[in-house]
Amino acid sequence: MLRAAIAADWRLLVFGMLMTFWSSPGQTYLVSLFGGEIRAAFDLSHGQFGSLYSAGTLLSAGVLLWSGRLVDRLPLRRISITVVCVLALGCAWMAASTGVVMLTLGIFLLRQSGQGLMTLISATAMVRYFEEIRGRASAIGHLGFACAEAVLPTLVIAAIALYGWRRSWLLLALALVAMVPLIALLLKDHGRRHAAYLARMETGTRSGANGAPMKRQWSRGEVLRDPRFYLYMPAQLCPSIFFTGFFFHQIHLVETKGWELAHWGPMFAIYAAAALLSTIVSGPLVDRLGPVRHLPWFSLPLGLGLFLLSTGDSTLLAPVFLVLTGFTSGWSPTVVAPFWAELYGTRHLAAIKSLGTALMVLGSALSPFALGWLFDAGWSLDSVALASSIIILACALLAHFALADSRKGWQPA
């Protein structure tokens, strides 16, 4: 089934990977590489730059509730090219920024188009047009993140050293513009694919599965009136909240544990390997068992890692924590997008998923402040880690019971 899908629609899978790969200029891990140069250029402290970054991110989360709907309403090629061009504009805007207002608007453009819309477009396309292998298609699309994390940081650091931070942003903008004709080529025959999808929507039948009837297609307003939404959503938000919070304060973590920062950095290769392995393994499992069955539990490796982190200062805890965190990071994309599609259908998928994405962006923006406040109030890192692991477990159990009825009768397509 997977081989046939790849042979028939390999261009769409490559498109999904490219969109996640080139969303990187809007992702924290890449923007942070420019942090030192930007702070020096604008005479900003760590806290001031963090506040500007959070402001741009929060603004992006709010706008995403509106802009996410465009992914459902506009042709895939048009919205994709438009968003890539906006991200290129954001990179050029960063290069030309002369004050904190321009800088904040530049961050907003990066976060809205890169972190928000490009990842949303990729995830939506993977689950909307690959009904029978949503988990595996999402895993393939997510491989773009892994490739980018392996390649781009080294290239960007070298570019900053050779050309300076402003010219490096311009190079990223040019690379994004060069991607436009490739998107047009990969989606050249997408009209046929989308017409077949609309026909299935009209007849109410799924692809494959012997023409099985399609599930009810929910609107975003109906999702907001679904009591289950408020019970399973905390489990979905846990990784973005606690992952971002603890990694934002990773210097405090390393210093508190008495570890060597020089040893901590290279260990992220272990994290990346664990995330990649988790993505590859979880995709087929999600297709076999169903995303609704997986959703409550994908944050548990992170919870276990935080629990172990709270138990001592051994240097062996560092790779164990990163491996477990990587498992959750890699498991997440193969579960979340197929979960929305399985539970609520695909007609309004981008609008619905943008709601969850906006909440996750909001959580990732606020968590560094929340954890920082706890540290300032006298909480030890071990206490915060232990409390976080308990919260993750409680949210997982809540989601498990909330989705009990939704798991009944599920069959793979």
C-alpha positions in Angstrom: 0.0 0.0 0.0 2.8 2.4 0.9 4.8 1.5 -2.2 1.8 2.1 -4.4 1.0 5.4 -2.8 4.6 6.6 -3.2 4.7 5.5 -6.8 1.4 7.3 -7.5 1.9 10.5 -5.5 5.7 10.8 -4.8 5.6 14.5 -5.9 3.2 15.3 -3.1 5.3 13.5 -0.5 8.4 15.4 -1.7 6.4 18.7 -1.5 5.4 17.9 2.1 9.1 17.3 3.0 10.2 20.5 1.3 7.6 22.6 3.1 8.7 21.3 6.5 12.4 21.7 5.5 12.0 25.3 4.4 9.8 26.2 7.3 13.1 26.4 9.3 13.7 30.2 9.0 10.5 30.5 11.1 11.5 27.9 13.6 13.1 28.8 17.0 16.1 26.5 16.5 17.2 28.5 13.4 16.2 32.0 14.5 18.1 31.5 17.8 21.3 31.1 15.8 21.0 34.8 14.9 20.3 35.8 18.5 23.7 37.0 19.6 24.2 39.1 16.4 20.7 40.6 16.7 21.1 41.5 20.4 24.4 43.2 19.7 23.1 45.1 16.7 20.0 46.4 18.6 21.7 46.6 22.1 19.1 44.1 23.5 19.5 42.0 26.7 18.5 38.3 26.6 15.3 39.2 28.3 14.4 42.0 25.9 15.1 39.9 22.8 13.1 37.1 24.4 10.2 39.5 25.0 10.2 40.7 21.4 10.3 37.1 20.2 7.4 36.1 22.4 5.4 39.2 21.2 5.9 38.2 17.5 5.0 34.6 18.3 1.9 35.5 20.3 0.7 37.8 17.4 1.3 35.0 15.0 -0.8 32.6 17.1 -3.7 35.0 17.1 -3.5 35.7 13.3 -3.2 31.9 12.6 -6.8 31.4 13.7 -7.8 33.4 10.6 -5.0 32.6 8.2 -5.2 28.8 8.8 -8.7 28.8 7.2 -7.1 29.9 3.9 -5.4 26.5 3.6 -8.9 25.0 3.3 -10.2 27.6 0.9 -7.4 28.4 -1.6 -5.8 26.0 -4.1 -2.8 24.2 -2.6 -0.3 25.5 -5.2 -1.5 29.1 -4.8 -1.5 29.2 -1.0 1.9 27.3 -0.8 3.7 29.7 -3.2 2.1 32.7 -1.4 3.3 31.5 2.0 6.8 30.7 0.8 7.0 34.2 -0.7 5.8 35.7 2.6 8.5 33.8 4.5 11.1 35.1 2.0 9.8 38.6 2.6 10.2 37.9 6.4 13.8 36.9 5.9 14.5 40.1 3.8 12.6 42.2 6.4 14.9 40.8 9.1 17.9 41.8 7.1 16.6 45.3 6.6 15.4 45.9 10.2 16.6 49.1 11.8 14.6 49.1 15.1 12.7 47.0 17.5 9.4 47.6 15.9 10.7 46.3 12.5 12.4 43.5 14.2 9.2 42.4 16.0 7.2 42.5 12.7 10.0 40.5 11.0 9.7 37.9 13.7 5.9 37.8 13.2 6.4 37.2 9.5 8.8 34.4 10.1 6.6 32.7 12.8 3.4 33.2 10.9 4.6 31.8 7.5 7.3 29.4 8.7 6.3 27.9 12.0 2.6 28.4 11.4 1.4 28.1 7.8 4.1 26.1 6.0 3.9 23.3 8.6 0.1 23.5 8.6 0.0 23.2 4.8 2.4 20.2 4.8 0.5 18.4 7.6 -2.9 19.1 6.0 -1.8 17.8 2.6 -0.4 14.6 4.0 -3.5 13.6 5.9 -6.1 15.0 3.4 -4.8 13.2 0.3 -3.3 10.0 1.8 -6.3 8.7 3.6 -5.1 5.1 3.8 -1.6 5.8 5.2 -2.0 9.1 7.1 0.5 8.1 9.8 3.2 7.1 7.4 2.6 10.0 5.1 2.8 12.4 8.0 6.1 10.7 9.0 7.5 11.2 5.5 6.5 14.8 5.5 8.1 15.4 8.9 11.4 14.0 7.7 12.0 17.5 6.2 12.4 18.8 9.8 15.0 16.2 10.6 17.0 16.9 7.4 16.9 20.6 8.1 18.0 20.2 11.7 20.9 18.1 10.4 22.0 20.5 7.7 20.9 24.1 8.1 22.4 25.1 11.5 26.0 24.4 10.2 25.3 26.2 7.0 23.8 29.2 8.7 26.6 29.5 11.3 29.1 29.4 8.5 27.2 32.0 6.5 27.0 34.4 9.5 30.7 34.0 10.0 31.5 34.7 6.3 28.9 37.2 5.3 27.3 38.6 8.5 23.8 38.1 9.9 22.0 40.5 7.6 23.4 39.0 4.4 22.7 35.5 5.8 19.0 36.4 6.1 19.1 37.6 2.5 20.6 34.3 1.4 17.8 32.4 3.1 15.3 34.7 1.3 16.9 33.9 -2.1 16.8 30.2 -1.3 13.1 30.4 -0.6 12.4 32.3 -3.8 14.3 29.6 -5.7 11.9 27.1 -4.2 8.8 28.6 -5.9 9.3 27.0 -9.4 9.9 23.7 -7.7 6.6 23.9 -5.8 4.8 24.7 -9.0 6.4 21.6 -10.7 5.7 19.2 -7.8 2.0 20.4 -7.7 1.6 20.5 -11.5 -1.0 17.7 -11.6 -2.6 18.5 -8.2 -5.8 19.6 -9.8 -6.6 15.9 -10.7 -5.8 14.8 -7.1 -7.9 17.5 -5.5 -10.8 16.9 -7.9 -10.9 13.2 -6.8 -10.9 14.4 -3.2 -13.8 16.7 -3.8 -15.7 13.9 -5.5 -15.2 11.7 -2.5 -16.5 14.6 -0.3 -19.5 14.9 -2.6 -20.3 11.2 -2.5 -19.3 10.7 1.1 -17.0 7.8 0.5 -13.4 7.2 1.5 -10.6 6.3 -0.9 -9.8 2.6 -0.8 -11.5 0.7 2.0 -14.0 -0.7 -0.5 -15.8 2.6 -0.7 -16.5 2.8 3.0 -18.7 5.7 4.0 -16.8 8.9 5.0 -17.1 10.1 8.6 -19.0 13.3 9.6 -17.1 16.5 8.5 -17.0 18.8 11.5 -16.6 22.6 11.3 -14.3 24.5 13.7 -17.3 25.9 15.6 -18.6 22.4 16.1 -15.2 21.3 17.4 -15.3 24.1 20.0 -18.7 22.8 21.2 -17.4 19.3 21.5 -16.8 18.6 25.2 -14.0 16.1 24.4 -11.9 18.9 22.9 -11.3 20.5 26.4 -10.4 17.1 27.9 -7.9 15.8 25.3 -6.4 19.1 24.4 -4.2 19.5 27.5 -2.4 16.2 26.6 -1.8 17.6 23.1 -0.4 20.8 24.5 2.0 19.2 27.0 4.9 18.7 24.7 4.9 22.2 23.3 4.6 23.7 26.8 7.2 21.6 28.7 9.6 21.0 25.8 9.9 24.7 25.0 10.0 25.7 28.7 12.8 23.4 29.7 14.9 23.9 26.6 14.5 27.6 26.8 16.1 27.3 30.3 18.6 24.7 29.3 21.5 26.7 30.4 20.0 26.9 33.9 19.4 23.1 33.7 23.0 22.3 32.8 24.4 24.7 35.5 22.0 23.3 38.1 23.0 19.7 37.4 26.7 20.6 37.3 27.1 19.3 33.7 29.6 20.6 31.2 27.9 22.8 28.5 30.5 21.6 26.0 29.2 18.0 26.5 25.6 19.0 26.4 25.5 20.5 22.9 26.8 17.5 21.0 24.3 15.3 22.8 21.6 16.9 20.6 22.7 14.5 17.9 21.3 11.8 20.2 18.0 13.7 20.5 17.8 14.1 16.7 18.5 10.4 16.1 15.8 9.4 18.7 13.3 11.8 17.1 14.0 10.4 13.6 13.7 6.8 14.8 10.4 7.6 16.6 8.9 9.2 13.5 9.8 6.2 11.3 8.5 3.6 13.8 5.3 5.5 14.9 4.0 6.2 11.4 3.0 2.6 10.6 1.8 2.0 14.2 -0.6 5.0 13.9 -2.0 3.6 10.7 -2.4 0.2 12.3 -3.9 1.2 15.7 -5.4 4.6 14.9 -4.3 8.1 15.9 -7.1 8.4 18.5 -5.5 5.5 20.4 -2.1 7.1 20.3 -3.0 10.7 21.2 -3.2 10.4 25.0 0.2 8.7 25.3 2.7 10.4 22.9 3.8 12.9 25.6 4.6 10.2 28.1 8.3 9.7 27.1 8.8 13.4 27.8 7.1 12.9 31.1 9.3 10.0 32.0 12.4 12.0 30.9 11.4 14.8 33.2 10.7 12.4 36.1 14.1 10.9 35.7 15.7 14.3 35.4 14.2 15.2 38.8 15.9 12.2 40.5 19.6 13.2 40.5 22.5 14.9 38.8 24.3 12.0 37.1 25.7 12.9 33.7 24.0 9.7 32.4 20.6 11.4 32.9 21.5 13.9 30.1 21.4 11.5 27.1 18.5 9.5 28.7 16.5 12.7 29.0 17.3 13.8 25.4 16.4 10.4 24.0 13.0 10.3 25.7 12.3 13.9 24.7 13.3 12.9 21.1 10.8 10.0 21.2 7.9 12.4 22.0 9.2 15.0 19.4 9.2 12.3 16.7 6.0 10.7 17.7 4.0 14.0 17.7 3.7 14.7 14.0 2.6 11.2 13.1 -0.2 11.4 15.6 -1.6 15.0 15.8 -2.6 15.7 12.2 -4.0 12.2 11.6 -5.9 12.6 14.9 -7.7 15.7 13.7 -8.6 14.1 10.4 -9.8 10.8 12.0 -11.9 12.5 14.6 -13.3 15.5 12.7 -12.8 14.8 9.0 -10.8 16.7 6.4 -13.2 19.2 4.8 -12.3 21.9 7.4 -9.1 20.3 8.5 -6.7 23.3 8.2 -9.2 25.5 10.1 -9.5 22.9 12.9 -5.8 22.1 13.0 -4.9 25.8 13.1 -6.9 26.1 16.3 -4.7 23.4 17.9 -1.6 24.9 16.4 -2.4 28.4 17.7 -2.9 27.0 21.2 0.4 25.1 21.0 2.2 28.3 19.8 0.5 30.2 22.7 1.8 27.5 25.1 5.3 27.6 23.7 5.3 31.4 24.0 4.2 31.5 27.6 6.0 28.5 29.1 9.5 30.1 29.3 8.0 32.9 31.4 6.0 30.5 33.6 9.0 28.3 34.3 11.2 31.4 34.8 8.7 32.7 37.3 8.8 29.4 39.3 12.6 29.4 39.3 12.6 33.1 40.5 10.1 32.2 43.2 12.5 29.6 44.6 11.4 26.4 43.0 14.2 24.0 42.3 14.6 22.6 38.8 14.1 19.1 40.2 10.8 20.2 41.8 9.6 21.8 38.5 10.6 18.7 36.5 8.8 16.4 38.9 5.6 18.5 38.9 5.7 18.7 35.1 5.9 14.9 34.8 2.9 14.5 37.1 0.9 17.0 35.0 1.8 15.2 31.8 0.6 11.8 33.3 -2.6 13.4 34.6 -3.3 15.0 31.1 -2.6 11.6 29.4 -5.1 9.8 31.6 -7.7 12.5 31.1 -7.4 12.3 27.3 -7.5 8.5 27.5 -10.9 8.5 29.3 -12.2 11.4 27.2 -11.6 9.5 24.0 -12.8 6.1 25.1 -15.9 6.1 22.9 -14.0 7.4 19.9 -11.7 4.4 20.0 -14.6 1.9 19.7 -15.0 0.3 16.3 -12.0 1.9 14.7 -10.6 0.0 11.7 -7.6 0.9 9.5 -8.6 2.0 6.0 
